[in-house]
């Protein structure tokens, strides 16, 4: 888990920040990098195998004026590896073929 202590440009409230992070996780170009959870029963083993770089734990979000604290879960091996592959694909402007590959007739 990473704990991010951030100073923002403007003041925000916890619900407003969580709504924004949920939107980013679901509808932005960062979908494959940021995920979102608001489960009160989440534990670290729930995020093993997550392809996202990080999963924001919305219930742990703290906001006070322009300062906030975000708790972000991540899988140190699998999630990181997925992000390295994603970045390599971006740099090479390519995608990997899905497996199994159909034989050519």
ZANU-569687 format. One record per atom (N, C-alpha, C, O): residue in one letter; atom name; z, x, y. Coordinates in pm, whole numbers, plus 50000, padded with zeros to 5 digits. Example, Ala and Ser with C-alpha at 12.3 -4.5 7.8 and 13.67 -1.06 7.14 Angstrom:
ZANU-569687
+---------+-------+-------+-------+-------+
: residuo : atomo :     z :     x :     y :
+---------+-------+-------+-------+-------+
:       A :     N : 50780 : 51319 : 49431 :
:       A :    CA : 50780 : 51230 : 49550 :
:       A :     C : 50780 : 51320 : 49670 :
:       A :     O : 50846 : 51424 : 49668 :
:       S :     N : 50708 : 51285 : 49775 :
:       S :    CA : 50714 : 51367 : 49894 :
:       S :     C : 50787 : 51290 : 50003 :
:       S :     O : 50804 : 51341 : 50114 :
+---------+-------+-------+-------+-------+
END
This chain:
ZANU-569687
+---------+-------+-------+-------+-------+
: residuo : atomo :     z :     x :     y :
+---------+-------+-------+-------+-------+
:       X :     N : 50000 : 50085 : 49883 :
:       X :    CA : 50000 : 50000 : 50000 :
:       X :     C : 50000 : 50089 : 50123 :
:       X :     O : 50068 : 50192 : 50129 :
:       X :     N : 49922 : 50048 : 50221 :
:       X :    CA : 49921 : 50115 : 50352 :
:       X :     C : 49986 : 50021 : 50453 :
:       X :     O : 49963 : 49900 : 50450 :
:       X :     N : 50066 : 50077 : 50540 :
:       X :    CA : 50129 : 49999 : 50647 :
:       X :     C : 50070 : 50048 : 50778 :
:       X :     O : 50089 : 50163 : 50817 :
:       X :     N : 49997 : 49959 : 50846 :
:       X :    CA : 49929 : 49994 : 50970 :
:       X :     C : 50008 : 49942 : 51089 :
:       X :     O : 50029 : 49822 : 51101 :
:       X :     N : 50051 : 50031 : 51176 :
:       X :    CA : 50116 : 49994 : 51302 :
:       X :     C : 50012 : 50010 : 51411 :
:       X :     O : 49970 : 50122 : 51440 :
:       X :     N : 49970 : 49900 : 51472 :
:       X :    CA : 49858 : 49902 : 51566 :
:       X :     C : 49900 : 49855 : 51704 :
:       X :     O : 49982 : 49765 : 51719 :
:       X :     N : 49842 : 49918 : 51807 :
:       X :    CA : 49853 : 49872 : 51945 :
:       X :     C : 49718 : 49812 : 51981 :
:       X :     O : 49616 : 49882 : 51979 :
:       X :     N : 49715 : 49684 : 52013 :
:       X :    CA : 49592 : 49612 : 52041 :
:       X :     C : 49564 : 49610 : 52191 :
:       X :     O : 49655 : 49633 : 52271 :
:       X :     N : 49439 : 49582 : 52228 :
:       X :    CA : 49403 : 49572 : 52370 :
:       X :     C : 49469 : 49453 : 52438 :
:       X :     O : 49505 : 49460 : 52555 :
:       X :     N : 49485 : 49345 : 52363 :
:       X :    CA : 49544 : 49224 : 52423 :
:       X :     C : 49651 : 49168 : 52330 :
:       X :     O : 49660 : 49205 : 52213 :
:       X :     N : 49730 : 49080 : 52385 :
:       X :    CA : 49837 : 49017 : 52307 :
:       X :     C : 49778 : 48919 : 52207 :
:       X :     O : 49674 : 48858 : 52231 :
:       X :     N : 49847 : 48905 : 52096 :
:       X :    CA : 49803 : 48811 : 51993 :
:       X :     C : 49925 : 48755 : 51922 :
:       X :     O : 50036 : 48804 : 51938 :
:       X :     N : 49903 : 48651 : 51845 :
:       X :    CA : 50007 : 48592 : 51763 :
:       X :     C : 49971 : 48613 : 51617 :
:       X :     O : 49855 : 48636 : 51583 :
:       X :     N : 50069 : 48605 : 51533 :
:       X :    CA : 50051 : 48631 : 51389 :
:       X :     C : 49942 : 48543 : 51329 :
:       X :     O : 49854 : 48593 : 51259 :
:       X :     N : 49946 : 48413 : 51354 :
:       X :    CA : 49848 : 48321 : 51295 :
:       X :     C : 49707 : 48349 : 51346 :
:       X :     O : 49610 : 48342 : 51271 :
:       X :     N : 49696 : 48381 : 51474 :
:       X :    CA : 49566 : 48413 : 51533 :
:       X :     C : 49508 : 48540 : 51469 :
:       X :     O : 49390 : 48545 : 51438 :
:       X :     N : 49592 : 48640 : 51451 :
:       X :    CA : 49548 : 48765 : 51388 :
:       X :     C : 49508 : 48742 : 51243 :
:       X :     O : 49405 : 48792 : 51198 :
:       X :     N : 49588 : 48667 : 51169 :
:       X :    CA : 49555 : 48639 : 51029 :
:       X :     C : 49427 : 48557 : 51017 :
:       X :     O : 49347 : 48581 : 50926 :
:       X :     N : 49406 : 48461 : 51106 :
:       X :    CA : 49281 : 48383 : 51104 :
:       X :     C : 49161 : 48475 : 51125 :
:       X :     O : 49058 : 48460 : 51059 :
:       X :     N : 49175 : 48568 : 51218 :
:       X :    CA : 49066 : 48663 : 51246 :
:       X :     C : 49040 : 48751 : 51123 :
:       X :     O : 48924 : 48772 : 51086 :
:       X :     N : 49145 : 48803 : 51062 :
:       X :    CA : 49128 : 48890 : 50945 :
:       X :     C : 49069 : 48813 : 50827 :
:       X :     O : 48988 : 48867 : 50751 :
:       X :     N : 49107 : 48688 : 50811 :
:       X :    CA : 49050 : 48604 : 50705 :
:       X :     C : 48901 : 48582 : 50731 :
:       X :     O : 48820 : 48590 : 50638 :
:       X :     N : 48865 : 48554 : 50855 :
:       X :    CA : 48724 : 48537 : 50891 :
:       X :     C : 48645 : 48664 : 50860 :
:       X :     O : 48536 : 48658 : 50802 :
:       X :     N : 48699 : 48780 : 50897 :
:       X :    CA : 48632 : 48908 : 50872 :
:       X :     C : 48610 : 48928 : 50722 :
:       X :     O : 48503 : 48971 : 50680 :
:       X :     N : 48712 : 48896 : 50643 :
:       X :    CA : 48703 : 48914 : 50498 :
:       X :     C : 48600 : 48821 : 50434 :
:       X :     O : 48538 : 48857 : 50334 :
:       X :     N : 48582 : 48703 : 50491 :
:       X :    CA : 48494 : 48604 : 50429 :
:       X :     C : 48353 : 48597 : 50488 :
:       X :     O : 48259 : 48565 : 50416 :
:       X :     N : 48337 : 48625 : 50617 :
:       X :    CA : 48211 : 48594 : 50684 :
:       X :     C : 48146 : 48708 : 50761 :
:       X :     O : 48047 : 48685 : 50831 :
:       X :     N : 48197 : 48828 : 50752 :
:       X :    CA : 48140 : 48936 : 50833 :
:       X :     C : 48069 : 49039 : 50745 :
:       X :     O : 48067 : 49028 : 50622 :
:       X :     N : 48012 : 49136 : 50809 :
:       X :    CA : 47948 : 49246 : 50738 :
:       X :     C : 48049 : 49336 : 50667 :
:       X :     O : 48010 : 49427 : 50594 :
:       X :     N : 48177 : 49311 : 50687 :
:       X :    CA : 48281 : 49390 : 50621 :
:       X :     C : 48334 : 49325 : 50494 :
:       X :     O : 48436 : 49366 : 50440 :
:       X :     N : 48263 : 49222 : 50445 :
:       X :    CA : 48307 : 49148 : 50326 :
:       X :     C : 48340 : 49239 : 50208 :
:       X :     O : 48438 : 49215 : 50138 :
:       X :     N : 48261 : 49340 : 50185 :
:       X :    CA : 48282 : 49426 : 50068 :
:       X :     C : 48387 : 49534 : 50095 :
:       X :     O : 48421 : 49612 : 50006 :
:       X :     N : 48438 : 49538 : 50217 :
:       X :    CA : 48536 : 49640 : 50250 :
:       X :     C : 48676 : 49583 : 50272 :
:       X :     O : 48775 : 49647 : 50237 :
:       X :     N : 48684 : 49463 : 50330 :
:       X :    CA : 48812 : 49401 : 50362 :
:       X :     C : 48827 : 49273 : 50282 :
:       X :     O : 48736 : 49190 : 50276 :
:       X :     N : 48943 : 49258 : 50220 :
:       X :    CA : 48973 : 49132 : 50151 :
:       X :     C : 49104 : 49078 : 50210 :
:       X :     O : 49167 : 49144 : 50292 :
:       X :     N : 49143 : 48959 : 50170 :
:       X :    CA : 49253 : 48888 : 50234 :
:       X :     C : 49334 : 48814 : 50129 :
:       X :     O : 49277 : 48753 : 50038 :
:       X :     N : 49465 : 48820 : 50140 :
:       X :    CA : 49552 : 48747 : 50048 :
:       X :     C : 49667 : 48685 : 50126 :
:       X :     O : 49722 : 48746 : 50218 :
:       X :     N : 49702 : 48563 : 50089 :
:       X :    CA : 49819 : 48500 : 50148 :
:       X :     C : 49909 : 48443 : 50039 :
:       X :     O : 49972 : 48338 : 50057 :
:       X :     N : 49916 : 48511 : 49927 :
:       X :    CA : 49997 : 48469 : 49814 :
:       X :     C : 50140 : 48523 : 49826 :
:       X :     O : 50159 : 48643 : 49846 :
:       X :     N : 50240 : 48436 : 49815 :
:       X :    CA : 50378 : 48483 : 49822 :
:       X :     C : 50420 : 48557 : 49695 :
:       X :     O : 50526 : 48618 : 49692 :
:       X :     N : 50338 : 48551 : 49591 :
:       X :    CA : 50372 : 48614 : 49464 :
:       X :     C : 50291 : 48741 : 49437 :
:       X :     O : 50290 : 48790 : 49325 :
:       X :     N : 50224 : 48794 : 49538 :
:       X :    CA : 50140 : 48913 : 49520 :
:       X :     C : 50225 : 49037 : 49492 :
:       X :     O : 50327 : 49061 : 49558 :
:       X :     N : 50182 : 49114 : 49394 :
:       X :    CA : 50243 : 49243 : 49363 :
:       X :     C : 50131 : 49345 : 49346 :
:       X :     O : 50015 : 49309 : 49332 :
:       X :     N : 50167 : 49472 : 49348 :
:       X :    CA : 50066 : 49577 : 49347 :
:       X :     C : 49968 : 49567 : 49230 :
:       X :     O : 49850 : 49597 : 49247 :
:       X :     N : 50015 : 49527 : 49112 :
:       X :    CA : 49925 : 49520 : 48997 :
:       X :     C : 49818 : 49412 : 49013 :
:       X :     O : 49717 : 49415 : 48942 :
:       X :     N : 49837 : 49317 : 49105 :
:       X :    CA : 49736 : 49215 : 49131 :
:       X :     C : 49610 : 49274 : 49193 :
:       X :     O : 49504 : 49212 : 49189 :
:       X :     N : 49620 : 49392 : 49251 :
:       X :    CA : 49508 : 49449 : 49324 :
:       X :     C : 49441 : 49565 : 49250 :
:       X :     O : 49349 : 49627 : 49302 :
:       X :     N : 49486 : 49593 : 49128 :
:       X :    CA : 49421 : 49692 : 49044 :
:       X :     C : 49283 : 49638 : 49009 :
:       X :     O : 49271 : 49525 : 48961 :
:       X :     N : 49180 : 49716 : 49033 :
:       X :    CA : 49043 : 49673 : 49006 :
:       X :     C : 48977 : 49605 : 49125 :
:       X :     O : 48865 : 49556 : 49113 :
:       X :     N : 49044 : 49603 : 49239 :
:       X :    CA : 48985 : 49544 : 49358 :
:       X :     C : 48876 : 49637 : 49411 :
:       X :     O : 48899 : 49757 : 49427 :
:       X :     N : 48758 : 49580 : 49440 :
:       X :    CA : 48647 : 49659 : 49491 :
:       X :     C : 48659 : 49685 : 49641 :
:       X :     O : 48591 : 49773 : 49694 :
:       X :     N : 48742 : 49610 : 49708 :
:       X :    CA : 48758 : 49624 : 49854 :
:       X :     C : 48833 : 49753 : 49887 :
:       X :     O : 48913 : 49802 : 49808 :
:       X :     N : 48805 : 49806 : 50005 :
:       X :    CA : 48879 : 49922 : 50051 :
:       X :     C : 49025 : 49886 : 50073 :
:       X :     O : 49114 : 49968 : 50051 :
:       X :     N : 49050 : 49762 : 50115 :
:       X :    CA : 49187 : 49717 : 50137 :
:       X :     C : 49196 : 49566 : 50137 :
:       X :     O : 49101 : 49497 : 50174 :
:       X :     N : 49312 : 49514 : 50095 :
:       X :    CA : 49338 : 49371 : 50093 :
:       X :     C : 49456 : 49344 : 50187 :
:       X :     O : 49568 : 49388 : 50161 :
:       X :     N : 49430 : 49272 : 50295 :
:       X :    CA : 49533 : 49241 : 50393 :
:       X :     C : 49631 : 49140 : 50334 :
:       X :     O : 49590 : 49035 : 50284 :
:       X :     N : 49761 : 49172 : 50338 :
:       X :    CA : 49865 : 49081 : 50292 :
:       X :     C : 49910 : 48998 : 50412 :
:       X :     O : 49995 : 49041 : 50490 :
:       X :     N : 49852 : 48879 : 50427 :
:       X :    CA : 49873 : 48796 : 50546 :
:       X :     C : 50018 : 48754 : 50566 :
:       X :     O : 50063 : 48740 : 50679 :
:       X :     N : 50092 : 48734 : 50457 :
:       X :    CA : 50230 : 48689 : 50471 :
:       X :     C : 50321 : 48799 : 50527 :
:       X :     O : 50430 : 48770 : 50575 :
:       X :     N : 50276 : 48923 : 50520 :
:       X :    CA : 50357 : 49033 : 50572 :
:       X :     C : 50319 : 49072 : 50715 :
:       X :     O : 50384 : 49158 : 50775 :
:       X :     N : 50215 : 49012 : 50770 :
:       X :    CA : 50169 : 49045 : 50905 :
:       X :     C : 50278 : 49018 : 51008 :
:       X :     O : 50344 : 48914 : 51006 :
:       X :     N : 50296 : 49115 : 51098 :
:       X :    CA : 50391 : 49101 : 51209 :
:       X :     C : 50313 : 49121 : 51338 :
:       X :     O : 50238 : 49218 : 51349 :
:       X :     N : 50329 : 49032 : 51433 :
:       X :    CA : 50264 : 49046 : 51564 :
:       X :     C : 50367 : 49021 : 51673 :
:       X :     O : 50443 : 48924 : 51667 :
:       X :     N : 50370 : 49110 : 51772 :
:       X :    CA : 50462 : 49098 : 51885 :
:       X :     C : 50390 : 49150 : 52009 :
:       X :     O : 50379 : 49271 : 52029 :
:       X :     N : 50342 : 49058 : 52091 :
:       X :    CA : 50266 : 49099 : 52210 :
:       X :     C : 50136 : 49164 : 52168 :
:       X :     O : 50055 : 49104 : 52097 :
:       X :     N : 50117 : 49289 : 52213 :
:       X :    CA : 49994 : 49360 : 52175 :
:       X :     C : 50017 : 49458 : 52060 :
:       X :     O : 49931 : 49541 : 52032 :
:       X :     N : 50129 : 49449 : 51995 :
:       X :    CA : 50159 : 49535 : 51880 :
:       X :     C : 50160 : 49452 : 51754 :
:       X :     O : 50204 : 49337 : 51753 :
:       X :     N : 50109 : 49512 : 51646 :
:       X :    CA : 50112 : 49441 : 51518 :
:       X :     C : 50133 : 49539 : 51404 :
:       X :     O : 50108 : 49659 : 51417 :
:       X :     N : 50179 : 49485 : 51293 :
:       X :    CA : 50196 : 49562 : 51170 :
:       X :     C : 50121 : 49487 : 51060 :
:       X :     O : 50145 : 49368 : 51038 :
:       X :     N : 50030 : 49558 : 50993 :
:       X :    CA : 49955 : 49499 : 50882 :
:       X :     C : 49990 : 49574 : 50754 :
:       X :     O : 49999 : 49697 : 50752 :
:       X :     N : 50011 : 49499 : 50649 :
:       X :    CA : 50033 : 49557 : 50517 :
:       X :     C : 49904 : 49538 : 50439 :
:       X :     O : 49854 : 49426 : 50426 :
:       X :     N : 49849 : 49648 : 50388 :
:       X :    CA : 49718 : 49646 : 50322 :
:       X :     C : 49730 : 49707 : 50182 :
:       X :     O : 49765 : 49824 : 50167 :
:       X :     N : 49701 : 49626 : 50082 :
:       X :    CA : 49701 : 49672 : 49944 :
:       X :     C : 49567 : 49738 : 49913 :
:       X :     O : 49465 : 49701 : 49971 :
:       X :     N : 49566 : 49834 : 49823 :
:       X :    CA : 49440 : 49894 : 49781 :
:       X :     C : 49455 : 49958 : 49644 :
:       X :     O : 49566 : 49996 : 49604 :
:       X :     N : 49344 : 49969 : 49572 :
:       X :    CA : 49340 : 50039 : 49443 :
:       X :     C : 49288 : 50179 : 49473 :
:       X :     O : 49172 : 50196 : 49509 :
:       X :     N : 49372 : 50276 : 49459 :
:       X :    CA : 49342 : 50412 : 49501 :
:       X :     C : 49223 : 50474 : 49429 :
:       X :     O : 49154 : 50558 : 49486 :
:       X :     N : 49196 : 50434 : 49305 :
:       X :    CA : 49087 : 50494 : 49231 :
:       X :     C : 48962 : 50406 : 49230 :
:       X :     O : 48856 : 50447 : 49279 :
:       X :     N : 48974 : 50287 : 49176 :
:       X :    CA : 48857 : 50201 : 49161 :
:       X :     C : 48802 : 50155 : 49296 :
:       X :     O : 48682 : 50161 : 49320 :
:       X :     N : 48889 : 50109 : 49382 :
:       X :    CA : 48845 : 50063 : 49514 :
:       X :     C : 48780 : 50175 : 49594 :
:       X :     O : 48677 : 50155 : 49659 :
:       X :     N : 48840 : 50294 : 49587 :
:       X :    CA : 48783 : 50408 : 49658 :
:       X :     C : 48646 : 50444 : 49601 :
:       X :     O : 48552 : 50469 : 49677 :
:       X :     N : 48634 : 50446 : 49469 :
:       X :    CA : 48507 : 50478 : 49404 :
:       X :     C : 48399 : 50378 : 49444 :
:       X :     O : 48285 : 50416 : 49469 :
:       X :     N : 48434 : 50250 : 49450 :
:       X :    CA : 48337 : 50147 : 49491 :
:       X :     C : 48291 : 50170 : 49634 :
:       X :     O : 48174 : 50148 : 49666 :
:       X :     N : 48381 : 50213 : 49720 :
:       X :    CA : 48344 : 50238 : 49860 :
:       X :     C : 48256 : 50362 : 49873 :
:       X :     O : 48166 : 50365 : 49956 :
:       X :     N : 48281 : 50463 : 49790 :
:       X :    CA : 48195 : 50583 : 49792 :
:       X :     C : 48054 : 50545 : 49748 :
:       X :     O : 47956 : 50588 : 49811 :
:       X :     N : 48041 : 50465 : 49643 :
:       X :    CA : 47909 : 50421 : 49596 :
:       X :     C : 47841 : 50336 : 49702 :
:       X :     O : 47722 : 50354 : 49729 :
:       X :     N : 47916 : 50244 : 49764 :
:       X :    CA : 47860 : 50160 : 49870 :
:       X :     C : 47808 : 50245 : 49985 :
:       X :     O : 47700 : 50218 : 50038 :
:       X :     N : 47883 : 50347 : 50024 :
:       X :    CA : 47840 : 50433 : 50134 :
:       X :     C : 47718 : 50517 : 50094 :
:       X :     O : 47627 : 50535 : 50175 :
:       X :     N : 47714 : 50567 : 49971 :
:       X :    CA : 47598 : 50643 : 49924 :
:       X :     C : 47473 : 50556 : 49925 :
:       X :     O : 47365 : 50601 : 49964 :
:       X :     N : 47486 : 50430 : 49882 :
:       X :    CA : 47373 : 50338 : 49885 :
:       X :     C : 47326 : 50315 : 50029 :
:       X :     O : 47206 : 50310 : 50056 :
:       X :     N : 47419 : 50300 : 50119 :
:       X :    CA : 47386 : 50278 : 50260 :
:       X :     C : 47312 : 50400 : 50317 :
:       X :     O : 47210 : 50385 : 50385 :
:       X :     N : 47364 : 50519 : 50290 :
:       X :    CA : 47302 : 50642 : 50342 :
:       X :     C : 47163 : 50660 : 50286 :
:       X :     O : 47072 : 50703 : 50357 :
:       X :     N : 47145 : 50629 : 50157 :
:       X :    CA : 47015 : 50646 : 50091 :
:       X :     C : 46923 : 50526 : 50109 :
:       X :     O : 46808 : 50529 : 50066 :
:       X :     N : 46974 : 50421 : 50172 :
:       X :    CA : 46897 : 50299 : 50193 :
:       X :     C : 46841 : 50247 : 50060 :
:       X :     O : 46722 : 50218 : 50049 :
:       X :     N : 46929 : 50235 : 49961 :
:       X :    CA : 46888 : 50190 : 49829 :
:       X :     C : 46999 : 50106 : 49767 :
:       X :     O : 47110 : 50101 : 49819 :
:       X :     N : 46968 : 50041 : 49656 :
:       X :    CA : 47069 : 49970 : 49578 :
:       X :     C : 47051 : 50008 : 49432 :
:       X :     O : 46943 : 50048 : 49389 :
:       X :     N : 47158 : 49997 : 49356 :
:       X :    CA : 47151 : 50028 : 49214 :
:       X :     C : 47098 : 49906 : 49139 :
:       X :     O : 47129 : 49792 : 49174 :
:       X :     N : 47018 : 49932 : 49036 :
:       X :    CA : 46968 : 49823 : 48954 :
:       X :     C : 47082 : 49768 : 48869 :
:       X :     O : 47166 : 49845 : 48822 :
:       X :     N : 47086 : 49637 : 48849 :
:       X :    CA : 47192 : 49581 : 48764 :
:       X :     C : 47168 : 49617 : 48618 :
:       X :     O : 47054 : 49634 : 48575 :
:       X :     N : 47274 : 49629 : 48543 :
:       X :    CA : 47264 : 49661 : 48400 :
:       X :     C : 47307 : 49540 : 48321 :
:       X :     O : 47395 : 49468 : 48367 :
:       X :     N : 47250 : 49513 : 48204 :
:       X :    CA : 47146 : 49593 : 48140 :
:       X :     C : 47010 : 49568 : 48203 :
:       X :     O : 46978 : 49457 : 48245 :
:       X :     N : 46930 : 49672 : 48210 :
:       X :    CA : 46795 : 49662 : 48265 :
:       X :     C : 46704 : 49604 : 48156 :
:       X :     O : 46705 : 49647 : 48041 :
:       X :     N : 46625 : 49505 : 48197 :
:       X :    CA : 46532 : 49442 : 48102 :
:       X :     C : 46424 : 49543 : 48062 :
:       X :     O : 46371 : 49613 : 48149 :
:       X :     N : 46390 : 49551 : 47934 :
:       X :    CA : 46284 : 49643 : 47892 :
:       X :     C : 46149 : 49601 : 47948 :
:       X :     O : 46119 : 49482 : 47963 :
:       X :     N : 46068 : 49702 : 47980 :
:       X :    CA : 45933 : 49677 : 48031 :
:       X :     C : 45842 : 49646 : 47914 :
:       X :     O : 45840 : 49720 : 47815 :
:       X :     N : 45764 : 49536 : 47923 :
:       X :    CA : 45677 : 49495 : 47812 :
:       X :     C : 45549 : 49573 : 47810 :
:       X :     O : 45465 : 49551 : 47723 :
+---------+-------+-------+-------+-------+
END
